[in-house]
Amino acid sequence: MPATIIAFYLPQFHPIPENDAWWGPGFTEWRNVGRALPQFEGHMQPRLPGDLGYYDLRLPEVMREQMKIAREYGIGAFCTYFYWFAGRTLLESPLRQWLNDPTLGLPICLCWANENWSRRWDGRADDVLIRQAHSADDDLAFIEYVAAYLRDPRYLRVNGKPMLLVYRPGLLPDPRSTAERWRRWCQMNGLGDIHLAYVQSFDNVDPSSIGFDSAVAFPPNNVNLEPVTAEYRLINPDFSGHIYDWRELAAAAVAAGDPPYRLYPGVNPGWDNEARRSGRGRSFVRATPRALEEWTRSAIATARRRAPEAPLVFVNAWNEWAEGAILEPDTRHGYAWLGAIRKALHPPMSTQTRPCAVIHVCHPHVLKEIVSALRATGLSFRTILTVPSGHGEAVEKEVTRLGLDAELVVSTDRGRDVLPFLRIAGRLLDEGENIVLKLHTKRPTQRQDGTERYSGLLDRLLTPERAITIVRAFTADPSLGVVAPEGHVQPLSFCSAANARNVEYLCALAGIAQPRTETDAFVSGGMFWCRLTALAPLIDAPLTEAEFTKEAGQVDGTMAHAVERVVALAASHGRFRLVSAAQLVTRPEFGRR
């Protein structure tokens, strides 16, 4: 049975009188989101909304557009928080709009956020704004009130039973008695049985022990990880929060065994509550859409194994902007998080791939030499040319003259050949490509023998015998990560002082081990063969264009130079090997047949 993806949904983004009184007129969490500041290098703050903008949930068309996008990307339902305080509801107007408008067709289920509201945003007893008043009478009043939602034919059901969640059952005086009251009331009032679930945010018990049917995983809560704060350089010297590696969160979830009760798996596209706790936030770094896709695919398999008749996977969250848990489009990733969910639900069919040549063309007249070498190999290359802005017309003319079938991608004047390559590499990975030859047209101008050196470098990677041997080696040896031209594998200690700070930053950002300068190596010259999956940590690192300086003839010390030095480190981190082309040519198993 197909899995249903359910995203937790925050109905907070509209003003209410209570928040006006507590936080100031017109308050919504957009105010917190917009003023968040980065606390350490590589801290992606503020997180700002993309196509949906700073929306107001009082407008029905906002939820309509959210639900349209959700459906397009495979989200089957919203699990929306419901705020009930002894007969008083807060932030309910968007949900009432759903209830009263049958054209809002995406199913929802309710999760009673049964905590106190406090100024700390965590439900603790400090400085309480509005309290819960749990009691037997309150149990009955609550279920009677939400029954209108549970009866709606659009409401999410599990095996025909409306699904109702409780965020923190441990706060109920007697959760088993509460469950019994709710079930009895539903039976007596024509609703039939209900499916009760609790969120493993703070509690972690067998749901049957409290009269519930299932539990829902809620990463990153209820997981103990070691912080990686020490790996990052602080921008704010007074930062007192904690930094964690999101990849460890995902790995722990994937490795977890099946408990002796029904636990619906959960996934998470990131977490960072800096917006709510300035200078004291909890940040999970190194989350990537590609890794979320893998985690979600694993969670879908888990859900089908644990509950084959009703496989559900929960996502924390659709729009927790102030906690950095967001599927909605943002200004940095666009729709990539949603795309990861869709790919996990509908994995692309494997296709026959071919080697790709990614060529940065800043000198169009050099392109002829490269094209001749590519054609001489007899291999069917997919060719992509990255072209600095202002060079497009000249490159197009040369491509036409050479009769070259190639895709042209115009790039900025930042990052030389490096940043355009990283952008294209990410796209190729998404498209299922893996083996890439990275080239450029820049001959060394600081040497009299620059032209000869460039041609020699090209020959070491692209003579027919070598190219065929290298492609064959990548196919036969899954541990092969990078193939460099001989003579261009240099010790990392070479010119290390100028690049040390940027290399350290890049390693932290990509989540790879800091280098051992005296023993690690890098590929100089900017041309090599690679397996893209070996470079995925570097390709997916959230580098921004602003971190690359404009081209000014720099010979060292830029972010582009640092990326060049981290290529081999990224491969090594994933247990991929760096070898020279000459080493492969001498191995008979990869030779010409």
C-alpha positions in Angstrom: 0.0 0.0 0.0 1.4 3.5 -0.8 2.7 5.4 2.2 1.0 8.7 3.2 3.3 11.6 4.1 1.9 13.8 6.8 3.5 17.1 7.6 3.1 18.8 11.0 1.5 22.2 10.4 1.7 25.4 12.5 -1.4 27.6 12.2 0.3 30.5 13.9 1.0 33.0 11.1 -1.8 35.4 11.8 -2.3 38.0 14.6 -4.6 37.3 17.5 -5.6 39.5 20.5 -3.7 37.3 22.9 -0.4 37.6 21.1 -1.0 41.3 20.6 -1.2 41.6 24.4 1.7 39.3 25.2 4.2 40.2 22.4 3.0 43.5 21.0 0.4 44.6 18.4 0.4 42.6 15.2 2.7 39.9 16.4 3.2 36.7 14.5 6.3 34.5 14.4 7.4 36.2 11.2 8.7 38.9 13.6 11.0 36.4 15.2 12.0 34.8 11.9 13.1 38.0 10.2 15.3 39.2 13.0 17.3 36.0 13.5 21.1 36.5 13.1 23.9 34.0 12.3 25.8 33.0 15.4 28.6 31.1 13.8 30.3 30.8 10.4 28.1 28.9 8.0 25.0 29.5 10.2 22.1 29.8 7.7 20.1 32.6 9.4 17.8 34.2 8.8 15.6 31.6 7.0 13.3 33.5 4.8 10.2 32.4 2.9 10.2 32.0 -0.8 7.2 31.9 -3.2 4.5 32.0 -0.4 6.1 35.1 1.2 5.2 36.4 4.6 1.7 35.0 4.5 -1.3 35.7 6.7 -3.3 32.6 7.4 -6.5 34.7 7.9 -6.6 34.7 4.0 -8.2 31.5 2.8 -6.2 31.6 -0.4 -3.0 31.1 1.5 -4.0 27.7 2.9 -5.4 26.8 -0.6 -2.0 27.5 -2.2 -0.2 25.6 0.6 -2.4 22.6 0.0 -2.0 22.8 -3.7 1.8 22.8 -3.4 1.6 20.0 -0.8 -0.4 17.8 -3.1 1.9 18.4 -6.0 4.9 17.2 -4.0 3.2 14.2 -2.4 2.2 15.4 1.0 -1.0 13.5 1.8 -2.2 15.4 4.9 -1.4 18.2 7.4 -1.2 17.3 11.1 -2.1 20.7 12.5 -1.5 21.8 16.0 -4.7 22.5 18.0 -4.5 24.9 20.9 -7.2 24.2 23.5 -7.0 25.7 27.0 -10.0 24.5 29.2 -12.6 25.6 26.7 -10.6 28.4 25.1 -9.0 27.9 21.7 -6.2 30.0 20.2 -5.0 30.2 16.5 -8.0 28.2 15.3 -9.3 30.5 12.6 -7.3 28.8 9.8 -8.6 25.5 10.8 -12.2 26.8 10.9 -11.7 28.0 7.4 -10.7 24.5 6.4 -13.7 23.1 8.2 -16.1 25.5 6.5 -14.7 25.3 3.0 -15.0 21.8 1.4 -12.8 23.0 -1.5 -9.8 23.0 0.8 -9.4 19.4 -0.1 -6.2 18.2 1.6 -6.9 16.0 4.7 -5.9 17.2 8.1 -5.6 15.6 11.5 -5.4 17.4 14.8 -2.6 17.3 17.3 -3.6 18.8 20.7 -0.6 20.8 21.8 -1.6 20.3 25.5 1.2 22.3 27.0 1.1 25.6 28.8 2.1 28.6 26.8 5.1 30.4 28.2 7.6 33.1 27.2 10.2 30.4 26.7 8.3 28.8 23.8 8.9 25.3 25.3 5.8 24.7 27.4 7.7 24.9 30.7 6.3 26.4 33.8 8.4 29.6 33.7 6.4 32.8 33.1 3.2 31.1 31.9 1.0 33.1 29.5 -1.9 30.7 29.5 -2.3 27.4 31.4 -3.8 24.1 30.7 -6.5 22.8 33.2 -6.6 19.1 32.6 -9.5 17.3 34.2 -12.2 14.7 33.4 -14.6 17.5 32.5 -12.0 19.1 30.3 -11.5 15.8 28.5 -15.1 15.6 27.6 -15.4 19.2 26.6 -12.4 18.8 24.4 -13.6 15.8 22.5 -17.0 17.3 22.1 -15.5 20.4 20.6 -13.2 18.7 18.1 -15.8 16.2 17.0 -16.8 18.6 14.2 -13.4 18.1 12.7 -13.4 14.3 13.3 -16.7 13.9 11.5 -15.6 15.7 8.4 -15.1 13.3 5.4 -11.8 15.0 4.6 -10.4 14.3 8.0 -7.4 11.8 8.1 -8.4 8.3 9.0 -6.4 5.2 9.9 -8.3 2.0 8.8 -11.5 4.1 8.8 -10.9 5.7 12.2 -10.3 9.4 12.7 -6.7 10.0 13.9 -6.3 12.3 16.9 -2.8 13.1 18.3 -1.7 14.4 21.7 1.6 16.2 21.9 2.5 15.4 25.5 0.3 12.7 27.1 2.6 12.7 30.1 1.0 16.1 31.1 -2.4 14.5 31.4 -3.3 13.4 35.0 -4.3 10.0 33.8 -3.9 9.5 30.0 -5.5 6.1 30.0 -8.7 7.5 31.6 -8.6 10.4 29.2 -8.4 7.9 26.3 -11.3 5.8 27.7 -13.5 8.9 28.1 -12.8 10.0 24.5 -13.5 6.6 23.1 -16.7 6.2 25.1 -17.9 9.7 24.0 -17.2 9.0 20.4 -19.0 5.7 20.5 -22.0 7.2 22.2 -22.2 10.1 19.7 -22.0 8.3 16.4 -18.3 8.8 15.6 -17.4 5.2 16.2 -13.9 4.3 17.3 -10.9 6.7 16.9 -7.2 6.1 16.4 -5.3 7.8 19.3 -1.6 8.5 18.8 0.9 10.5 20.8 3.9 12.4 19.7 7.3 11.3 21.0 8.4 14.8 21.7 9.0 14.3 25.4 7.2 11.0 26.2 8.6 7.6 25.1 6.3 4.9 26.3 4.4 2.0 24.8 1.1 3.6 23.7 -1.0 0.7 24.9 0.2 1.4 28.4 -1.7 4.7 28.3 -4.7 3.5 26.3 -3.4 4.8 23.0 -3.0 3.0 19.6 0.3 4.3 18.3 3.1 6.7 18.7 4.6 9.2 16.2 8.4 9.8 16.0 9.2 13.5 16.2 12.9 14.2 15.3 14.9 15.9 16.6 13.2 15.4 20.0 13.9 12.4 22.1 17.4 11.9 20.6 20.7 12.4 22.4 23.5 13.5 20.2 26.9 14.9 21.0 27.2 18.6 20.0 29.7 19.6 17.3 29.8 23.2 18.4 33.6 23.1 18.8 34.0 22.5 15.1 32.6 25.9 14.2 34.0 29.4 14.6 31.7 31.7 16.4 30.5 35.0 15.1 28.9 35.9 18.4 31.4 35.2 21.1 28.6 35.1 23.7 26.7 32.3 21.8 25.6 29.8 24.5 23.5 27.5 22.3 24.5 24.1 20.8 25.3 22.9 17.3 24.5 19.3 16.2 25.1 17.3 13.1 21.8 16.6 11.4 23.3 13.6 9.6 23.7 11.9 12.9 20.1 12.5 13.6 19.1 10.9 10.3 21.5 8.0 10.8 20.2 7.3 14.3 16.6 7.2 13.0 17.5 4.9 10.1 19.4 2.5 12.4 16.7 2.3 15.0 15.0 -1.0 15.4 11.3 -1.7 15.5 9.8 -1.3 19.0 7.2 -3.7 20.3 4.4 -1.3 19.5 3.2 0.7 16.5 5.6 3.7 16.0 5.1 5.7 12.9 8.5 6.9 11.6 9.2 10.6 11.3 11.7 12.6 9.3 12.9 16.2 9.6 14.4 18.6 7.0 16.4 20.5 9.6 16.1 22.3 12.9 17.3 25.7 14.2 15.3 27.6 16.8 17.7 30.6 16.8 14.8 32.8 15.8 13.1 32.0 19.1 16.2 31.9 21.3 18.6 34.5 20.1 22.2 33.5 20.9 20.9 30.4 22.8 19.5 28.3 20.0 19.8 24.7 19.1 21.0 24.3 15.5 21.2 21.1 13.4 23.7 21.7 10.6 24.6 19.7 7.4 21.0 18.9 6.5 20.6 18.5 2.7 17.6 17.8 0.4 19.6 14.8 -1.0 20.0 13.3 2.4 16.4 14.0 3.3 15.3 12.0 0.3 17.4 9.1 1.5 16.0 9.3 5.0 12.4 9.6 3.8 12.8 6.6 1.5 14.1 4.6 4.5 11.2 5.9 6.6 8.7 4.8 3.9 10.1 1.3 4.0 9.9 1.3 7.8 6.3 2.4 7.8 5.3 -0.3 5.3 7.0 -2.9 7.4 5.5 -1.7 10.7 2.0 -0.9 9.5 1.5 -2.4 6.0 -2.2 -1.7 6.0 -1.8 2.0 6.9 1.8 3.1 6.4 2.2 6.7 7.6 5.4 8.9 7.7 5.4 12.2 9.6 7.5 15.2 8.7 8.5 17.8 11.3 7.5 20.1 9.8 5.7 22.0 7.0 6.2 25.5 8.3 8.0 25.8 11.6 9.8 28.8 10.4 11.1 29.9 13.8 12.4 26.4 14.5 14.1 26.0 11.1 12.0 22.9 10.3 10.5 23.8 6.9 9.3 22.0 3.8 7.7 25.2 2.3 9.8 27.0 -0.4 12.5 29.3 1.0 14.8 31.8 -0.5 17.9 29.5 -0.3 16.6 26.0 -1.3 13.4 26.9 -3.2 11.3 23.7 -3.5 14.2 21.3 -2.9 13.0 20.0 0.4 9.6 19.2 -1.1 11.3 17.7 -4.1 13.2 15.4 -1.8 9.9 14.1 -0.5 8.5 13.6 -4.0 11.6 11.7 -5.1 11.4 9.5 -2.1 7.8 8.6 -2.9 8.5 8.2 -6.6 12.1 7.2 -7.1 13.3 8.0 -10.6 13.8 5.1 -13.0 17.4 4.2 -13.3 18.7 5.2 -16.7 21.8 4.4 -18.7 24.2 7.2 -17.9 27.2 8.4 -19.8 30.3 10.3 -18.9 29.8 14.0 -18.6 32.2 16.7 -19.5 31.7 20.0 -17.5 33.9 22.7 -19.2 34.3 26.2 -18.0 34.8 28.3 -21.1 36.4 31.7 -20.4 38.6 31.5 -23.5 36.5 30.3 -26.4 39.4 29.8 -28.8 40.8 27.0 -26.5 37.5 25.0 -26.8 38.6 23.5 -30.2 41.5 21.6 -28.5 39.2 20.2 -25.9 36.4 19.2 -28.3 39.0 17.5 -30.6 40.3 15.5 -27.6 36.7 14.5 -26.5 35.8 13.3 -30.0 39.0 11.3 -30.3 38.1 9.1 -27.4 35.1 7.7 -29.2 33.1 8.1 -25.9 29.6 9.6 -26.0 30.0 12.5 -23.6 27.2 14.7 -22.3 28.8 18.1 -22.5 27.9 21.1 -20.4 29.7 24.4 -20.9 29.7 27.0 -18.0 30.2 30.4 -19.4 31.0 33.6 -17.5 28.5 36.4 -18.1 29.5 38.5 -21.1 31.1 35.6 -22.9 27.9 33.8 -24.0 27.7 35.1 -27.6 31.4 34.3 -28.4 31.0 30.8 -26.9 27.8 30.2 -28.8 29.5 31.1 -32.1 32.4 28.8 -31.4 30.1 25.9 -30.4 28.2 26.4 -33.7 31.4 26.5 -35.7 32.6 23.3 -34.0 29.3 21.5 -34.5 29.3 20.7 -30.8 26.1 19.4 -29.1 26.4 21.0 -25.7 24.3 22.8 -23.1 25.4 26.3 -22.2 25.0 27.6 -18.7 25.8 31.3 -18.0 27.5 31.8 -14.7 28.5 34.9 -12.7 32.0 36.4 -12.5 32.5 34.8 -9.0 34.1 31.5 -8.2 35.9 31.1 -11.5 35.3 27.5 -12.7 34.7 26.2 -9.2 31.4 27.6 -8.2 29.7 26.9 -11.6 31.0 23.3 -11.4 29.5 22.8 -7.9 26.2 24.1 -9.1 26.2 21.9 -12.2 27.4 18.9 -10.2 24.5 19.1 -7.9 22.0 19.2 -10.8 23.7 16.3 -12.5 23.5 14.2 -9.3 19.8 15.0 -9.1 19.5 13.8 -12.7 21.2 10.5 -12.0 24.6 11.3 -13.6 27.8 10.3 -11.7 31.0 10.2 -13.7 32.2 13.6 -14.7 35.3 15.1 -16.3 35.9 18.6 -15.1 37.8 20.9 -17.5 38.5 24.5 -18.1 40.0 26.6 -20.9 42.4 28.7 -18.8 46.0 28.2 -19.8 48.6 29.2 -17.2 49.6 32.8 -18.1 52.2 33.2 -15.4 54.6 30.7 -17.2 56.2 30.9 -20.6 55.4 27.3 -21.2 51.7 27.7 -20.2 50.3 26.4 -23.5 52.5 23.3 -23.5 51.7 22.6 -19.8 47.9 23.0 -20.5 48.0 20.5 -23.4 50.1 18.1 -21.4 47.5 18.3 -18.6 44.7 17.6 -21.0 46.5 14.6 -22.5 47.0 13.0 -19.1 43.2 13.0 -18.6 41.8 12.6 -22.2 44.0 10.7 -24.6 41.7 7.9 -26.0 43.5 5.2 -24.1 43.4 7.0 -20.9 39.8 8.2 -21.1 38.5 4.7 -21.9 40.5 3.2 -19.1 39.3 5.8 -16.6 35.6 5.4 -17.5 36.1 1.6 -17.3 37.7 1.9 -13.9 34.9 4.0 -12.5 32.4 1.4 -13.6 34.4 -1.5 -12.2 35.7 0.0 -8.9 32.9 1.7 -6.8 35.6 3.0 -4.3 37.2 5.1 -7.0 36.4 8.8 -6.3 38.8 11.1 -8.0 41.3 10.6 -10.9 43.9 13.3 -11.2 46.5 14.0 -13.9 49.9 12.7 -12.7 52.1 15.4 -11.4 49.1 17.3 -10.1 48.5 15.5 -6.8 50.1 17.9 -4.4 50.6 17.8 -0.6 48.0 20.0 1.2 50.9 21.8 2.9 51.6 23.4 -0.4 50.5 27.1 0.0 48.5 26.0 3.1 48.9 29.3 5.0 46.9 31.3 2.4 44.1 28.8 2.3 44.0 27.3 5.8 41.1 29.4 7.2 38.9 28.8 4.2 39.7 25.1 4.1 38.9 24.8 7.8 35.6 26.6 7.2 34.7 24.4 4.2 35.4 21.2 6.1 33.1 22.3 8.9 30.4 23.4 6.5 30.5 20.1 4.5 30.9 18.0 7.7 34.1 16.3 6.7 37.2 15.8 8.9 39.6 18.6 9.2 42.7 17.9 7.1 46.1 16.5 8.2 48.1 19.1 6.3 51.3 17.1 6.2 49.8 13.9 4.8 46.6 14.8 2.9 46.8 15.8 -0.8 44.8 17.9 -3.3 44.5 18.0 -7.0 46.1 21.1 -8.5 45.3 22.6 -11.9 41.5 22.4 -11.6 41.0 19.5 -14.1 40.2 15.9 -13.0 37.7 13.1 -13.3 35.4 12.4 -10.4 32.5 10.4 -9.1 29.9 12.9 -8.1 28.6 10.8 -5.1 32.2 11.0 -3.7 32.0 14.7 -3.7 28.4 15.0 -2.4 29.3 16.6 1.0 31.2 19.4 -0.9 28.6 19.7 -3.6 25.7 20.0 -1.1 27.5 22.3 1.3 25.5 25.5 1.6 28.0 27.8 0.0 26.7 31.1 -1.2 27.8 33.2 -4.2 28.8 36.0 -1.8 31.5 33.8 -0.3 33.4 33.9 -3.6 35.3 37.0 -4.6 35.0 38.6 -8.0 37.6 37.5 -10.5 40.7 39.8 -10.2 43.5 37.5 -11.2 44.1 36.1 -7.7 46.7 33.4 -7.6 45.8 31.9 -4.2 43.8 32.4 -1.0 40.3 32.7 -2.4 37.3 30.4 -1.6 37.7 28.9 -5.1 41.3 27.9 -4.2 40.0 26.4 -0.9 37.3 24.3 -2.7 40.1 23.0 -5.0 41.9 21.8 -1.9 38.8 20.1 -0.4 37.8 18.0 -3.3 40.1 15.1 -2.4 39.3 15.5 1.3 35.6 15.1 0.6 36.2 11.9 -1.4 38.5 10.6 1.4 35.8 11.3 4.0 33.4 9.0 2.2 36.1 6.3 1.9 36.6 7.0 -1.8 40.1 6.9 -3.3 42.2 9.5 -5.1 44.5 8.0 -7.8 46.5 9.4 -10.7 45.5 8.6 -14.3 49.0 7.0 -14.7 48.2 4.6 -11.9 45.1 3.3 -13.7 46.7 3.0 -17.1 49.3 0.6 -15.6 46.6 -1.7 -14.2 45.8 -4.5 -16.7 42.2 -5.0 -15.5 41.3 -1.5 -16.7 43.3 -1.5 -20.0 42.0 -1.5 -23.5 40.1 -4.6 -24.6 
